[in-house]
Amino acid sequence: MALEPDVRAALARSHFHTLPEALTDRLGAGAMRLELPAGIDLVTPGSPGKFMLVVGGLLKTYLIAPSGRLATIRYARPGDLVGVPILFDLRPSPAGSRTLTPSTVLLFDLERVRALASTEVQVAQVFNVELSLRLAAYFAELAGTTFGSLRERVARHLLDVSSDEGSGPPWVARLSQQDLADAVGSVREVVTRVLSRLREDGLVRTGDGEIELLDPARLAGEAAPGVTKVTPERNPGR
């Protein structure tokens, strides 16, 4: 398939940006572009995984407990690769992937990508870098979840989600309170109390399906330890 400009822009933000264009085109051959509404599960835990590039929107990777409770382990934005382990591990995916906003993804042809990863050193190196960074991020997430208070974890996730919204104020995390509870490994009622205290402290304003960050700098000072703290200066390379 011919790669559209927005797909090429997402590839340029990904680790694939190090590859020659001809090799990127070979990776994208046979790929499928999907336009999805919010709330769609691309992968459910225990099902065959998929390898994809986020072109637009916001996705989350999550685990689900036998009780049905969700725990978010990653947010994926334009330029992020999702499902790299499935290229090397054929077992069902332990995690799911769900759209949080209307999203566009490029779903790769697994066999084609696996073949290129086994024959092209440059492609294999991209996946080495991606997997190394994912491992470091999961260690950081584990540290934040294990050692951070619930308020710290809430602050971190609000900063994380809102950091993708535009280039200036207002900072808005477009997710429900249930989504936020899933992200921090808690329940909605408890997270609602934390948000109430953050409102009293002048840090957030809550609305229907969104949470506005009134003082990102102060909130960054409360982000969970063990994770990279987001500052009011946005990182355009995210």
C-alpha positions in Angstrom: 0.0 0.0 0.0 1.1 3.6 -0.6 1.8 5.3 2.7 -0.3 8.4 3.4 1.4 11.6 4.7 0.0 11.1 8.2 1.4 7.6 8.3 4.8 8.8 7.1 4.7 11.5 9.8 3.9 8.8 12.5 6.7 6.7 11.1 9.1 9.6 11.3 8.2 10.0 15.1 8.8 6.3 15.7 12.0 4.3 16.0 11.5 3.5 12.3 12.8 7.0 11.5 16.3 5.6 11.4 15.5 3.3 8.4 15.9 4.1 4.7 12.6 5.0 3.1 12.8 2.0 0.8 13.0 -0.3 3.8 10.1 1.5 5.6 8.0 1.0 2.4 8.8 -2.7 2.5 7.6 -2.8 6.2 4.4 -1.0 5.3 3.6 -3.3 2.4 0.4 -5.2 3.1 -0.4 -3.1 6.1 -4.0 -2.1 6.9 -5.1 1.4 8.0 -7.9 1.4 10.5 -10.0 4.4 11.6 -11.5 3.6 15.0 -13.9 5.3 17.4 -13.1 5.5 21.1 -13.6 2.4 23.3 -12.6 -0.2 20.7 -10.5 -3.2 21.8 -7.9 -3.9 19.1 -6.5 -6.7 21.2 -8.1 -8.4 24.2 -6.0 -10.2 26.8 -5.5 -13.9 25.9 -6.1 -13.3 22.2 -3.5 -13.3 19.4 -1.6 -10.1 19.5 -1.2 -7.5 16.7 1.7 -5.3 15.8 0.7 -1.7 14.9 1.8 1.9 14.6 -0.4 4.6 16.2 -1.0 7.2 13.5 -3.5 9.4 15.4 -5.4 9.4 18.7 -4.6 7.8 22.0 -4.6 4.1 23.0 -4.0 2.3 26.2 -2.4 -1.1 26.9 -4.0 -2.8 29.9 -4.2 -6.0 32.0 -7.4 -7.4 33.4 -7.8 -9.3 36.7 -10.1 -12.3 37.1 -12.5 -9.9 38.9 -12.7 -7.8 35.8 -10.8 -4.9 37.1 -8.5 -3.2 34.6 -5.0 -1.8 35.1 -3.4 0.5 32.5 0.2 -0.2 31.9 0.9 2.1 29.0 -0.5 5.0 26.9 0.3 4.9 23.2 0.3 8.1 21.0 1.1 8.9 17.4 4.5 7.4 16.5 4.3 4.7 19.1 4.7 1.1 18.2 2.3 -1.4 19.9 2.7 -5.1 20.1 6.4 -5.6 19.3 6.7 -8.7 21.5 4.2 -10.6 19.2 6.9 -10.5 16.5 9.1 -12.8 18.6 6.6 -14.6 20.9 3.7 -16.4 19.3 1.8 -17.0 22.6 -1.5 -15.1 23.1 -1.1 -11.6 24.4 -1.4 -11.1 28.1 -2.4 -7.5 27.6 -5.1 -5.8 25.7 -5.1 -2.6 23.6 -8.0 -0.2 23.6 -8.7 3.2 21.9 -9.3 6.0 24.5 -10.1 8.6 21.7 -11.0 8.2 18.1 -7.8 6.8 16.7 -6.0 5.8 13.5 -3.6 2.8 13.5 -1.6 1.0 10.9 -1.9 -2.7 11.3 1.2 -4.4 10.0 1.5 -7.8 8.1 3.1 -9.9 10.9 4.8 -12.4 8.6 6.3 -9.7 6.4 7.7 -7.8 9.4 9.0 -11.0 11.0 10.8 -11.9 7.8 12.4 -8.4 7.6 13.4 -8.5 11.3 15.2 -11.8 10.6 17.0 -10.7 7.5 17.6 -6.9 7.9 19.9 -5.9 10.7 18.6 -2.3 10.7 15.0 -3.5 11.3 16.1 -5.9 14.0 18.0 -3.0 15.7 14.8 -0.9 15.7 13.0 -3.6 17.7 16.0 -4.0 20.0 15.8 -0.3 20.9 12.0 -0.4 21.3 12.0 -3.5 23.5 14.8 -2.0 25.7 12.8 1.2 26.2 9.6 -0.7 26.9 11.4 -2.7 29.6 12.8 0.4 31.2 9.3 2.0 31.1 7.7 -1.0 32.7 10.3 -0.9 35.5 9.5 2.7 36.1 5.8 2.1 36.0 6.3 -0.7 38.6 8.3 1.6 40.8 5.6 4.3 40.6 2.8 1.8 41.3 4.7 0.1 44.2 6.2 3.1 45.9 3.9 6.0 45.0 0.8 7.0 46.9 -2.5 7.0 45.1 -2.4 10.8 44.8 1.1 10.6 43.3 -0.1 8.0 40.8 -3.2 10.1 39.9 -1.0 13.1 39.3 1.4 11.2 37.1 -1.4 9.8 34.9 -3.1 13.1 34.5 0.1 14.7 33.4 0.9 11.8 31.1 -2.4 11.9 29.3 -2.7 15.7 29.1 0.8 16.1 27.7 -0.5 14.9 24.3 -3.2 17.6 24.1 -2.0 20.4 21.8 0.8 22.8 22.5 -0.4 25.2 25.2 -3.0 25.7 27.9 -5.5 24.5 28.9 -4.0 21.2 29.9 -6.8 18.6 29.7 -6.7 14.9 30.3 -9.6 13.5 28.2 -10.5 10.4 30.1 -13.2 9.3 32.4 -12.8 8.9 36.2 -13.2 5.1 35.6 -10.4 5.2 33.0 -8.2 7.0 35.5 -9.0 4.5 38.2 -8.1 1.7 35.9 -4.8 3.5 35.1 -3.7 3.8 38.7 -4.9 0.3 39.8 -7.7 1.6 42.1 -11.5 1.9 42.0 -13.6 4.8 40.9 -14.9 5.8 44.3 -11.4 6.1 45.8 -10.1 8.1 42.8 -13.1 10.4 43.0 -12.1 11.3 46.5 -8.5 12.0 45.4 -9.8 14.2 42.6 -12.0 16.0 45.1 -8.9 16.9 47.2 -7.0 18.0 44.1 -9.9 20.3 43.3 -9.8 21.7 46.8 -6.1 22.4 46.4 -6.7 24.3 43.1 -4.9 21.7 41.0 -7.7 20.3 38.7 -11.2 21.0 37.4 -13.3 18.0 36.5 -15.9 17.9 33.7 -17.8 15.3 31.7 -15.1 12.9 30.4 -12.2 15.3 31.0 -10.1 16.6 33.8 -8.4 20.0 33.4 -5.0 20.6 35.0 -5.0 24.1 36.5 -1.4 24.1 37.8 0.7 21.5 35.9 3.9 22.6 37.5 2.6 22.0 41.1 1.0 18.7 39.9 4.4 17.6 38.4 5.9 18.0 41.9 3.5 15.4 43.1 4.0 12.8 40.4 4.8 9.3 41.5 8.5 8.5 42.3 10.3 6.2 40.0 8.8 7.6 36.8 9.8 10.4 34.5 7.9 13.5 35.6 6.2 15.6 33.0 6.9 19.3 33.2 4.9 22.2 31.7 7.4 22.4 28.8 5.9 19.9 26.3 8.1 17.5 24.5 7.2 17.7 20.8 9.0 14.4 20.1 6.6 12.3 22.1 
